[in-house]
Amino acid sequence: MDYLEYLFAGFAVFWAGLFGYLLWLQARLRALARELERLEERLAEADAPVPEASLASGEPARPTPAPPPRRAPTTERGAE
């Protein structure tokens, strides 16, 4: 019976560790559920039609810049 105290202590440590792990796991699952809800809300907002005159940041839409002018092709002299 000398080792019975160690057996009970081992069981107590095991169950305390298991209980702590389950609490940690539950907190992680709650955080992941909140993150999933937030991402689903962002996805729903992204699917909603947005007027062309406004961007998601609230700034007015800017016209696209014109491309740079093309240069006329040059011929090299002396290549004849």
N, CA, C and O atoms as a GROMACS GRO file, in nm:
protein
  320
    1MET      N    1   0.082  -0.119   0.000
    1MET     CA    2   0.000   0.000   0.000
    1MET      C    3   0.086   0.126   0.000
    1MET      O    4   0.033   0.237   0.006
    2ASP      N    5   0.215   0.110  -0.006
    2ASP     CA    6   0.301   0.227  -0.007
    2ASP      C    7   0.287   0.308  -0.136
    2ASP      O    8   0.305   0.429  -0.138
    3TYR      N    9   0.255   0.238  -0.244
    3TYR     CA   10   0.250   0.306  -0.373
    3TYR      C   11   0.110   0.353  -0.411
    3TYR      O   12   0.091   0.410  -0.518
    4LEU      N   13   0.014   0.330  -0.325
    4LEU     CA   14  -0.124   0.370  -0.355
    4LEU      C   15  -0.137   0.522  -0.362
    4LEU      O   16  -0.216   0.573  -0.442
    5GLU      N   17  -0.062   0.595  -0.280
    5GLU     CA   18  -0.066   0.742  -0.285
    5GLU      C   19  -0.016   0.792  -0.420
    5GLU      O   20  -0.071   0.887  -0.476
    6TYR      N   21   0.090   0.728  -0.471
    6TYR     CA   22   0.142   0.769  -0.602
    6TYR      C   23   0.042   0.740  -0.714
    6TYR      O   24   0.032   0.816  -0.810
    7LEU      N   25  -0.031   0.631  -0.700
    7LEU     CA   26  -0.134   0.598  -0.799
    7LEU      C   27  -0.242   0.704  -0.800
    7LEU      O   28  -0.282   0.751  -0.907
    8PHE      N   29  -0.290   0.743  -0.684
    8PHE     CA   30  -0.392   0.848  -0.677
    8PHE      C   31  -0.338   0.982  -0.726
    8PHE      O   32  -0.408   1.056  -0.795
    9ALA      N   33  -0.214   1.014  -0.691
    9ALA     CA   34  -0.154   1.138  -0.738
    9ALA      C   35  -0.141   1.136  -0.891
    9ALA      O   36  -0.166   1.237  -0.957
   10GLY      N   37  -0.102   1.023  -0.946
   10GLY     CA   38  -0.091   1.011  -1.092
   10GLY      C   39  -0.226   1.028  -1.159
   10GLY      O   40  -0.236   1.096  -1.262
   11PHE      N   41  -0.329   0.966  -1.102
   11PHE     CA   42  -0.463   0.983  -1.157
   11PHE      C   43  -0.507   1.129  -1.149
   11PHE      O   44  -0.567   1.182  -1.243
   12ALA      N   45  -0.478   1.194  -1.037
   12ALA     CA   46  -0.518   1.334  -1.020
   12ALA      C   47  -0.448   1.423  -1.123
   12ALA      O   48  -0.511   1.511  -1.183
   13VAL      N   49  -0.318   1.399  -1.145
   13VAL     CA   50  -0.244   1.478  -1.243
   13VAL      C   51  -0.300   1.453  -1.383
   13VAL      O   52  -0.316   1.546  -1.462
   14PHE      N   53  -0.328   1.327  -1.413
   14PHE     CA   54  -0.383   1.293  -1.545
   14PHE      C   55  -0.516   1.363  -1.569
   14PHE      O   56  -0.535   1.426  -1.673
   15TRP      N   57  -0.609   1.353  -1.473
   15TRP     CA   58  -0.740   1.412  -1.491
   15TRP      C   59  -0.733   1.565  -1.494
   15TRP      O   60  -0.807   1.628  -1.568
   16ALA      N   61  -0.646   1.624  -1.414
   16ALA     CA   62  -0.630   1.769  -1.418
   16ALA      C   63  -0.574   1.812  -1.553
   16ALA      O   64  -0.620   1.912  -1.610
   17GLY      N   65  -0.477   1.738  -1.605
   17GLY     CA   66  -0.422   1.770  -1.737
   17GLY      C   67  -0.526   1.754  -1.847
   17GLY      O   68  -0.535   1.837  -1.937
   18LEU      N   69  -0.605   1.647  -1.839
   18LEU     CA   70  -0.710   1.624  -1.938
   18LEU      C   71  -0.814   1.735  -1.932
   18LEU      O   72  -0.858   1.785  -2.036
   19PHE      N   73  -0.853   1.774  -1.812
   19PHE     CA   74  -0.951   1.880  -1.796
   19PHE      C   75  -0.898   2.013  -1.851
   19PHE      O   76  -0.969   2.085  -1.920
   20GLY      N   77  -0.772   2.043  -1.821
   20GLY     CA   78  -0.711   2.165  -1.874
   20GLY      C   79  -0.704   2.164  -2.026
   20GLY      O   80  -0.730   2.265  -2.090
   21TYR      N   81  -0.668   2.050  -2.083
   21TYR     CA   82  -0.660   2.037  -2.229
   21TYR      C   83  -0.797   2.057  -2.291
   21TYR      O   84  -0.809   2.124  -2.394
   22LEU      N   85  -0.902   1.999  -2.231
   22LEU     CA   86  -1.036   2.014  -2.285
   22LEU      C   87  -1.083   2.159  -2.278
   22LEU      O   88  -1.151   2.207  -2.369
   23LEU      N   89  -1.048   2.229  -2.170
   23LEU     CA   90  -1.082   2.372  -2.162
   23LEU      C   91  -1.010   2.451  -2.270
   23LEU      O   92  -1.070   2.538  -2.334
   24TRP      N   93  -0.882   2.423  -2.290
   24TRP     CA   94  -0.805   2.491  -2.395
   24TRP      C   95  -0.864   2.461  -2.533
   24TRP      O   96  -0.875   2.551  -2.616
   25LEU      N   97  -0.901   2.336  -2.556
   25LEU     CA   98  -0.959   2.297  -2.684
   25LEU      C   99  -1.092   2.367  -2.708
   25LEU      O  100  -1.120   2.410  -2.820
   26GLN      N  101  -1.174   2.379  -2.605
   26GLN     CA  102  -1.302   2.447  -2.618
   26GLN      C  103  -1.280   2.594  -2.652
   26GLN      O  104  -1.353   2.650  -2.734
   27ALA      N  105  -1.183   2.658  -2.590
   27ALA     CA  106  -1.154   2.799  -2.620
   27ALA      C  107  -1.108   2.814  -2.765
   27ALA      O  108  -1.149   2.909  -2.833
   28ARG      N  109  -1.023   2.723  -2.812
   28ARG     CA  110  -0.978   2.728  -2.952
   28ARG      C  111  -1.094   2.712  -3.049
   28ARG      O  112  -1.102   2.782  -3.150
   29LEU      N  113  -1.185   2.618  -3.017
   29LEU     CA  114  -1.300   2.596  -3.104
   29LEU      C  115  -1.390   2.718  -3.108
   29LEU      O  116  -1.443   2.752  -3.214
   30ARG      N  117  -1.409   2.784  -2.995
   30ARG     CA  118  -1.488   2.907  -2.993
   30ARG      C  119  -1.424   3.016  -3.077
   30ARG      O  120  -1.492   3.085  -3.153
   31ALA      N  121  -1.292   3.030  -3.065
   31ALA     CA  122  -1.221   3.131  -3.144
   31ALA      C  123  -1.231   3.100  -3.294
   31ALA      O  124  -1.249   3.190  -3.376
   32LEU      N  125  -1.218   2.973  -3.329
   32LEU     CA  126  -1.230   2.936  -3.470
   32LEU      C  127  -1.371   2.959  -3.522
   32LEU      O  128  -1.388   3.000  -3.637
   33ALA      N  129  -1.472   2.934  -3.440
   33ALA     CA  130  -1.610   2.958  -3.482
   33ALA      C  131  -1.634   3.107  -3.505
   33ALA      O  132  -1.700   3.145  -3.601
   34ARG      N  133  -1.579   3.192  -3.417
   34ARG     CA  134  -1.592   3.337  -3.437
   34ARG      C  135  -1.521   3.381  -3.564
   34ARG      O  136  -1.573   3.464  -3.638
   35GLU      N  137  -1.402   3.326  -3.588
   35GLU     CA  138  -1.328   3.360  -3.709
   35GLU      C  139  -1.404   3.315  -3.833
   35GLU      O  140  -1.408   3.388  -3.933
   36LEU      N  141  -1.464   3.198  -3.829
   36LEU     CA  142  -1.541   3.149  -3.942
   36LEU      C  143  -1.662   3.238  -3.969
   36LEU      O  144  -1.692   3.268  -4.085
   37GLU      N  145  -1.732   3.280  -3.865
   37GLU     CA  146  -1.845   3.371  -3.881
   37GLU      C  147  -1.800   3.503  -3.942
   37GLU      O  148  -1.867   3.558  -4.030
   38ARG      N  149  -1.687   3.555  -3.895
   38ARG     CA  150  -1.635   3.681  -3.948
   38ARG      C  151  -1.600   3.667  -4.096
   38ARG      O  152  -1.628   3.757  -4.175
   39LEU      N  153  -1.537   3.557  -4.133
   39LEU     CA  154  -1.501   3.536  -4.272
   39LEU      C  155  -1.625   3.517  -4.360
   39LEU      O  156  -1.628   3.564  -4.474
   40GLU      N  157  -1.727   3.449  -4.308
   40GLU     CA  158  -1.851   3.433  -4.384
   40GLU      C  159  -1.918   3.567  -4.405
   40GLU      O  160  -1.973   3.592  -4.513
   41GLU      N  161  -1.915   3.655  -4.305
   41GLU     CA  162  -1.972   3.788  -4.321
   41GLU      C  163  -1.895   3.868  -4.426
   41GLU      O  164  -1.956   3.937  -4.508
   42ARG      N  165  -1.763   3.858  -4.423
   42ARG     CA  166  -1.683   3.929  -4.524
   42ARG      C  167  -1.711   3.876  -4.663
   42ARG      O  168  -1.716   3.952  -4.759
   43LEU      N  169  -1.730   3.745  -4.675
   43LEU     CA  170  -1.760   3.685  -4.805
   43LEU      C  171  -1.896   3.731  -4.854
   43LEU      O  172  -1.914   3.760  -4.972
   44ALA      N  173  -1.994   3.738  -4.763
   44ALA     CA  174  -2.127   3.786  -4.802
   44ALA      C  175  -2.122   3.932  -4.846
   44ALA      O  176  -2.190   3.970  -4.941
   45GLU      N  177  -2.040   4.013  -4.777
   45GLU     CA  178  -2.026   4.153  -4.817
   45GLU      C  179  -1.957   4.165  -4.952
   45GLU      O  180  -1.991   4.253  -5.031
   46ALA      N  181  -1.862   4.077  -4.980
   46ALA     CA  182  -1.791   4.082  -5.107
   46ALA      C  183  -1.882   4.039  -5.222
   46ALA      O  184  -1.864   4.085  -5.334
   47ASP      N  185  -1.979   3.951  -5.195
   47ASP     CA  186  -2.072   3.907  -5.298
   47ASP      C  187  -2.180   4.010  -5.326
   47ASP      O  188  -2.242   4.006  -5.432
   48ALA      N  189  -2.202   4.102  -5.234
   48ALA     CA  190  -2.305   4.205  -5.253
   48ALA      C  191  -2.262   4.299  -5.364
   48ALA      O  192  -2.143   4.332  -5.374
   49PRO      N  193  -2.356   4.344  -5.449
   49PRO     CA  194  -2.318   4.437  -5.556
   49PRO      C  195  -2.273   4.570  -5.499
   49PRO      O  196  -2.335   4.624  -5.407
   50VAL      N  197  -2.166   4.622  -5.552
   50VAL     CA  198  -2.109   4.748  -5.509
   50VAL      C  199  -2.121   4.846  -5.625
   50VAL      O  200  -2.082   4.813  -5.737
   51PRO      N  201  -2.175   4.966  -5.602
   51PRO     CA  202  -2.183   5.064  -5.712
   51PRO      C  203  -2.045   5.094  -5.766
   51PRO      O  204  -1.946   5.096  -5.692
   52GLU      N  205  -2.038   5.120  -5.897
   52GLU     CA  206  -1.907   5.144  -5.959
   52GLU      C  207  -1.846   5.274  -5.913
   52GLU      O  208  -1.725   5.291  -5.919
   53ALA      N  209  -1.928   5.367  -5.867
   53ALA     CA  210  -1.876   5.498  -5.828
   53ALA      C  211  -1.803   5.495  -5.695
   53ALA      O  212  -1.738   5.593  -5.658
   54SER      N  213  -1.813   5.385  -5.622
   54SER     CA  214  -1.744   5.381  -5.494
   54SER      C  215  -1.669   5.250  -5.480
   54SER      O  216  -1.713   5.146  -5.528
   55LEU      N  217  -1.557   5.258  -5.416
   55LEU     CA  218  -1.477   5.140  -5.388
   55LEU      C  219  -1.507   5.093  -5.246
   55LEU      O  220  -1.576   5.161  -5.171
   56ALA      N  221  -1.455   4.978  -5.212
   56ALA     CA  222  -1.476   4.925  -5.077
   56ALA      C  223  -1.417   5.017  -4.971
   56ALA      O  224  -1.464   5.020  -4.857
   57SER      N  225  -1.312   5.092  -5.007
   57SER     CA  226  -1.249   5.179  -4.909
   57SER      C  227  -1.324   5.309  -4.890
   57SER      O  228  -1.290   5.388  -4.802
   58GLY      N  229  -1.429   5.334  -4.972
   58GLY     CA  230  -1.505   5.456  -4.959
   58GLY      C  231  -1.455   5.569  -5.047
   58GLY      O  232  -1.516   5.676  -5.050
   59GLU      N  233  -1.348   5.548  -5.119
   59GLU     CA  234  -1.297   5.652  -5.209
   59GLU      C  235  -1.373   5.647  -5.340
   59GLU      O  236  -1.420   5.541  -5.381
   60PRO      N  237  -1.388   5.762  -5.407
   60PRO     CA  238  -1.454   5.760  -5.537
   60PRO      C  239  -1.368   5.684  -5.638
   60PRO      O  240  -1.245   5.679  -5.627
   61ALA      N  241  -1.435   5.626  -5.736
   61ALA     CA  242  -1.364   5.549  -5.838
   61ALA      C  243  -1.280   5.644  -5.924
   61ALA      O  244  -1.326   5.753  -5.961
   62ARG      N  245  -1.160   5.604  -5.955
   62ARG     CA  246  -1.071   5.685  -6.038
   62ARG      C  247  -1.072   5.630  -6.180
   62ARG      O  248  -1.078   5.508  -6.200
   63PRO      N  249  -1.067   5.718  -6.278
   63PRO     CA  250  -1.060   5.667  -6.415
   63PRO      C  251  -0.926   5.599  -6.439
   63PRO      O  252  -0.826   5.634  -6.378
   64THR      N  253  -0.926   5.503  -6.528
   64THR     CA  254  -0.801   5.435  -6.559
   64THR      C  255  -0.712   5.529  -6.639
   64THR      O  256  -0.761   5.600  -6.727
   65PRO      N  257  -0.584   5.532  -6.610
   65PRO     CA  258  -0.495   5.624  -6.684
   65PRO      C  259  -0.480   5.580  -6.830
   65PRO      O  260  -0.487   5.461  -6.862
   66ALA      N  261  -0.460   5.678  -6.914
   66ALA     CA  262  -0.442   5.650  -7.057
   66ALA      C  263  -0.306   5.586  -7.078
   66ALA      O  264  -0.211   5.616  -7.006
   67PRO      N  265  -0.295   5.497  -7.176
   67PRO     CA  266  -0.165   5.436  -7.201
   67PRO      C  267  -0.069   5.540  -7.259
   67PRO      O  268  -0.114   5.638  -7.319
   68PRO      N  269   0.060   5.520  -7.243
   68PRO     CA  270   0.156   5.618  -7.297
   68PRO      C  271   0.150   5.618  -7.450
   68PRO      O  272   0.118   5.515  -7.511
   69PRO      N  273   0.181   5.733  -7.512
   69PRO     CA  274   0.175   5.739  -7.659
   69PRO      C  275   0.279   5.647  -7.721
   69PRO      O  276   0.387   5.626  -7.665
   70ARG      N  277   0.245   5.592  -7.837
   70ARG     CA  278   0.338   5.504  -7.907
   70ARG      C  279   0.434   5.588  -7.990
   70ARG      O  280   0.398   5.692  -8.044
   71ARG      N  281   0.553   5.540  -7.998
   71ARG     CA  282   0.654   5.608  -8.082
   71ARG      C  283   0.654   5.543  -8.219
   71ARG      O  284   0.630   5.423  -8.234
   72ALA      N  285   0.683   5.624  -8.316
   72ALA     CA  286   0.692   5.572  -8.452
   72ALA      C  287   0.817   5.486  -8.462
   72ALA      O  288   0.920   5.519  -8.404
   73PRO      N  289   0.810   5.375  -8.536
   73PRO     CA  290   0.929   5.293  -8.550
   73PRO      C  291   1.040   5.369  -8.623
   73PRO      O  292   1.015   5.442  -8.719
   74THR      N  293   1.160   5.350  -8.577
   74THR     CA  294   1.275   5.418  -8.640
   74THR      C  295   1.351   5.318  -8.725
   74THR      O  296   1.358   5.199  -8.692
   75THR      N  297   1.406   5.366  -8.833
   75THR     CA  298   1.489   5.281  -8.919
   75THR      C  299   1.633   5.319  -8.896
   75THR      O  300   1.666   5.436  -8.880
   76GLU      N  301   1.716   5.222  -8.894
   76GLU     CA  302   1.858   5.248  -8.875
   76GLU      C  303   1.920   5.280  -9.009
   76GLU      O  304   1.892   5.215  -9.110
   77ARG      N  305   2.003   5.378  -9.010
   77ARG     CA  306   2.073   5.414  -9.134
   77ARG      C  307   2.202   5.336  -9.141
   77ARG      O  308   2.265   5.308  -9.039
   78GLY      N  309   2.239   5.302  -9.257
   78GLY     CA  310   2.363   5.228  -9.278
   78GLY      C  311   2.342   5.079  -9.277
   78GLY      O  312   2.438   5.003  -9.292
   79ALA      N  313   2.220   5.035  -9.260
   79ALA     CA  314   2.194   4.893  -9.262
   79ALA      C  315   2.159   4.844  -9.402
   79ALA      O  316   2.125   4.728  -9.423
   80GLU      N  317   2.169   4.935  -9.498
   80GLU     CA  318   2.132   4.900  -9.634
   80GLU      C  319   2.236   4.821  -9.705
   80GLU      O  320   2.218   4.784  -9.821
   0.00000   0.00000   0.00000
